[in-house]
Amino acid sequence: MMPVISIILPCYNAAALLPETLASLSAQTLADFECIAIDDGSTDATRAVLEAHAARDPRFIVVSRENRGLIATLNEAIALARGEWIARMDADDIARPERLARQLARLNETGADVCGVGIRFFGERDGIWLPPESDAALKAALLFNPPFAHPGVVARAALFKAHGYDAGAQHAEDYALWCAFARAGARFTGIAEPLLDYRVHPGQITQTRRAEMAATGAAIRADYAHHALPTEWTDTDKHGFAELAAPDRALDRSDWFTFTAQLVTLAQRDPATRPAFCTVWLDALVRTHGVDWRCKKRFSLLSQQLPPPAEERGKWQRQRARVLAGDAVYGLIKKLRGRA
């Protein structure tokens, strides 16, 4: 019988962390799955760990061959997948027992094609990251970055097989794929609960390839903005929005006013997209220099119109103090506290 879900699990030199990951998959309350684990030319004991686990749990299929890189490995696993749905997983993360069952139930309830989940960071970072839940908000969130973590996604296998990962989008291959899904008309949904424990450690691509990720992400963001922003916006407006939306772009006070006005316009145009913007304006303020009392009124209005979620309360309070004090005084206060 064909499994309902095919989990695709790329592995490279993951022997030390892999046992926890595999155990979390075997413990899923949804038992009807296969896991296609590809050892991408590891030089440690990754293959031995995978084969030992597969000997205990026959739902695990192990492929071991020379190194070809992440994107080739993901596309190979997609081609091998037999399930109606494909779930992503990374070799250093831990799935909560109910993860797959909850995602499949949400997909069936909503008729959506793609489902992301919230994650809890552990290791060298803590905290949680929760996605929007509606199709409109998730597609609006793609204007900035992936709205959910790559290893926490379940989507229709037909979508994965029709599009696949783009070799030209290295280090941002998930962002490119979700945008391709959206442009193809796929419906998105999210579960705003942490159903995946996401390990943060120095060896991750997100930690070692930030510059490459930023450059690739900028190109994806600009392309998606031209597709997703209102048709009455000019190409210049769309390009400008995509540039200001880049999370590594430093803003001045004028940029922040321009960008946040655009966010409010989009939220008013389609209120269903509002959850996508409730953190973006605050993050944009963090990367703005020249913050002072002139930002106070806009900060208050945005706090009412696009209130940040509860998990961002600490960030909101710090930025509120910064707006009230101004950058010069706020910086001095931080410096004095650091010496205390």
C-alpha positions in Angstrom: 0.0 0.0 0.0 1.1 3.6 -0.7 1.8 5.6 2.4 -0.3 8.7 3.1 2.8 10.8 3.8 6.4 10.6 2.5 8.9 12.3 4.8 12.0 13.5 2.9 15.0 13.6 5.1 18.4 14.8 3.7 21.4 13.9 5.9 25.0 15.1 5.7 27.4 14.4 8.6 24.5 14.3 11.0 25.4 11.2 13.0 25.6 13.0 16.4 22.2 14.5 16.2 20.3 12.1 14.0 19.2 9.5 16.6 16.9 12.1 18.3 15.4 13.1 14.9 14.7 9.5 13.8 13.2 8.6 17.2 10.8 11.6 16.9 9.6 10.4 13.5 9.1 6.8 14.6 7.0 8.2 17.6 4.6 10.0 15.3 0.9 9.4 16.2 0.2 9.2 12.5 1.8 5.9 11.6 1.0 5.7 7.9 4.2 7.2 6.5 7.5 6.4 4.8 10.7 8.2 5.4 13.1 8.6 2.6 16.4 9.3 4.2 19.3 10.2 1.8 22.8 10.1 3.1 24.5 12.8 0.9 28.0 11.4 1.0 28.6 11.8 4.7 32.1 11.2 6.1 30.9 10.3 9.6 28.6 7.5 10.8 25.4 8.9 9.3 24.9 5.9 7.1 25.3 3.5 9.9 22.9 5.4 12.1 20.3 5.4 9.3 20.7 1.8 8.5 20.5 0.7 12.2 17.2 2.7 12.6 15.8 1.3 9.3 16.5 -2.2 10.6 14.2 -1.5 13.6 11.6 0.5 11.7 10.9 -0.7 8.1 9.1 2.6 7.2 12.5 4.1 6.8 14.2 3.8 3.3 17.9 4.6 3.2 19.8 5.8 0.2 23.5 6.4 0.5 25.7 7.8 -2.3 28.3 10.4 -3.1 27.8 14.1 -2.1 25.6 16.0 -4.5 24.4 18.9 -2.3 21.1 19.7 -0.6 19.0 20.7 -3.6 19.9 17.6 -5.6 19.2 15.5 -2.6 15.8 17.0 -1.9 14.8 16.6 -5.6 16.0 13.0 -5.6 13.9 12.2 -2.5 10.8 13.9 -4.1 11.2 11.6 -7.1 11.2 8.6 -4.8 8.3 9.7 -2.7 5.1 7.5 -3.1 2.8 9.3 -0.7 0.0 11.7 -1.5 1.7 14.3 0.8 5.3 15.1 1.3 6.6 16.3 4.7 10.0 18.0 5.1 12.3 17.2 8.0 15.9 18.1 8.8 18.4 15.7 10.4 19.0 17.9 13.4 15.4 18.8 14.4 12.8 17.0 16.5 9.1 16.6 15.5 6.5 16.7 18.2 4.6 13.3 18.3 1.4 14.9 17.0 3.0 17.0 14.2 2.1 14.9 11.1 -1.4 14.1 12.4 -2.2 17.7 13.2 -0.9 18.9 9.8 -2.8 16.3 7.8 -6.0 17.1 9.8 -5.6 20.8 9.1 -5.0 20.1 5.4 -8.1 18.0 5.2 -10.2 20.5 7.1 -9.2 23.5 5.0 -8.7 21.8 1.6 -5.3 23.6 1.5 -2.3 22.3 -0.4 0.5 23.5 1.9 0.7 23.5 5.7 3.4 25.0 7.9 3.7 24.9 11.7 5.2 26.9 14.5 8.6 26.1 15.8 10.4 26.2 19.1 14.1 27.1 18.9 16.6 25.3 21.1 20.4 25.0 21.3 22.1 28.3 20.8 18.8 30.2 20.6 15.5 30.0 22.4 12.0 31.4 21.7 9.2 30.5 19.3 8.2 31.4 15.8 4.5 31.0 14.9 3.2 31.4 11.3 0.0 33.1 10.2 -2.8 30.6 9.7 -4.8 31.9 6.7 -4.0 31.5 3.0 -4.1 35.3 2.4 -1.8 36.1 5.3 0.7 33.4 4.4 0.9 34.6 0.8 1.3 38.2 2.0 4.1 37.1 4.4 5.9 35.7 1.4 6.6 39.3 0.4 9.2 39.4 3.1 10.6 35.9 3.8 9.4 32.3 4.2 6.5 32.5 6.6 7.3 29.1 8.2 10.4 26.9 8.8 11.4 24.7 5.9 11.6 21.4 7.9 8.1 21.9 9.3 6.2 21.9 6.0 3.7 19.3 4.6 2.5 19.8 1.0 0.9 17.9 -1.8 3.4 15.6 -3.4 2.0 16.7 -6.8 3.1 20.2 -6.1 6.6 19.1 -5.1 6.9 16.9 -8.1 5.6 19.6 -10.5 7.9 22.3 -9.3 10.9 20.9 -7.4 13.7 22.8 -5.8 15.4 25.4 -8.0 19.2 24.8 -8.3 19.6 28.5 -8.9 18.1 29.4 -5.5 20.8 27.9 -3.4 20.6 28.7 0.3 17.0 30.1 -0.2 15.5 27.1 -2.1 12.6 26.8 0.3 11.6 30.5 -0.2 11.7 30.1 -4.0 9.6 26.9 -3.8 6.9 28.4 -1.6 6.7 31.4 -4.0 6.4 29.1 -6.9 3.6 27.2 -5.2 1.8 30.5 -4.5 2.1 31.7 -8.0 0.7 28.3 -9.2 -2.4 28.9 -7.2 -1.7 26.6 -4.2 -3.7 27.3 -1.0 -1.7 27.7 2.2 -2.6 27.1 5.8 -0.6 27.2 9.0 -0.8 25.9 12.6 0.3 28.6 15.0 1.6 26.2 17.6 5.2 24.9 18.0 5.0 21.4 16.6 8.7 21.2 15.6 11.8 21.8 17.8 14.3 23.6 15.6 17.9 23.2 16.7 20.2 26.2 16.2 23.9 25.5 16.0 27.0 27.0 14.3 27.2 24.5 11.4 23.8 25.4 9.9 23.5 27.0 6.5 21.5 29.8 8.0 24.5 30.6 10.2 27.3 30.1 7.7 25.8 31.4 4.4 24.0 34.5 5.4 25.4 36.7 2.6 24.4 34.2 -0.1 21.0 33.7 1.5 20.4 37.4 1.5 21.3 37.9 -2.1 19.2 35.0 -3.3 16.3 36.0 -1.1 16.4 39.6 -2.5 16.0 38.3 -6.1 13.1 35.9 -5.0 11.4 38.7 -3.1 11.6 41.2 -6.0 10.1 38.6 -8.4 7.3 37.7 -6.0 6.5 41.3 -5.2 5.9 42.0 -8.9 3.4 39.1 -8.9 1.7 39.6 -5.6 1.5 43.4 -5.0 -1.6 45.3 -6.3 -1.8 45.6 -10.1 -2.2 49.4 -9.8 1.2 49.8 -8.2 3.9 50.8 -10.6 6.9 48.6 -11.2 9.0 51.2 -9.4 6.7 51.1 -6.4 6.9 47.3 -6.3 10.7 47.3 -6.6 11.0 49.9 -3.9 8.8 47.9 -1.6 10.8 44.7 -2.1 14.0 46.6 -1.4 12.7 48.1 1.9 11.3 44.7 2.9 14.7 43.0 2.8 15.5 42.0 6.4 19.2 43.0 6.1 18.4 46.5 4.6 19.3 49.4 6.9 16.5 52.0 6.9 16.5 55.7 7.7 13.5 57.3 9.3 12.0 58.4 6.0 12.3 54.8 4.7 10.4 53.5 7.7 7.6 55.9 7.2 7.3 55.0 3.6 7.4 51.3 4.2 5.0 51.2 7.1 2.5 53.4 5.1 2.6 50.7 2.4 2.0 48.0 4.9 -1.1 49.8 6.2 -2.4 50.3 2.7 -2.0 46.6 2.0 -3.7 45.6 5.3 -6.6 48.0 4.6 -7.0 46.7 1.1 -7.4 43.1 2.3 -7.9 42.8 6.1 -7.2 39.0 5.8 -3.6 39.8 5.1 -3.2 41.9 8.3 -1.5 39.1 10.4 1.4 39.1 7.9 2.4 42.7 8.7 2.0 42.7 12.5 5.7 41.9 13.1 7.2 43.3 9.9 6.7 46.9 10.8 8.3 46.3 14.2 11.3 44.5 12.7 11.7 47.3 10.2 11.9 49.8 13.1 14.7 47.7 14.7 16.8 48.2 11.5 16.0 51.9 11.3 18.5 54.6 12.4 17.6 58.1 13.4 14.6 57.0 15.5 13.3 59.8 17.7 10.1 61.5 18.9 8.9 62.0 15.4 8.3 58.3 15.2 6.0 58.3 18.2 2.7 59.0 16.5 3.3 56.4 13.8 4.4 53.8 16.4 1.2 54.3 18.3 -1.0 54.0 15.2 0.8 50.9 14.1 0.5 49.3 17.5 -3.3 49.7 17.2 -3.7 48.9 13.5 -1.1 46.1 13.3 -0.6 44.9 16.9 2.4 42.5 17.3 1.7 39.0 18.6 2.2 38.1 22.2 5.6 36.5 21.6 6.9 39.8 20.3 5.9 41.8 23.4 9.4 42.2 24.6 10.6 43.6 21.3 7.6 46.0 21.2 8.4 47.3 24.7 12.1 47.9 23.8 11.2 49.7 20.6 8.6 51.8 22.4 11.3 52.9 24.9 13.6 53.7 22.0 11.0 55.8 20.3 10.2 57.7 23.5 13.9 58.3 24.4 15.4 58.7 20.9 18.4 56.8 19.6 21.0 59.0 21.2 19.6 58.7 24.8 18.5 55.1 24.3 22.0 54.1 23.2 23.5 55.8 26.2 21.2 54.1 28.5 22.0 50.7 27.0 25.7 51.5 27.3 25.4 52.5 30.9 23.4 49.3 31.7 26.1 47.2 30.0 28.7 48.7 32.4 26.6 48.1 35.4 
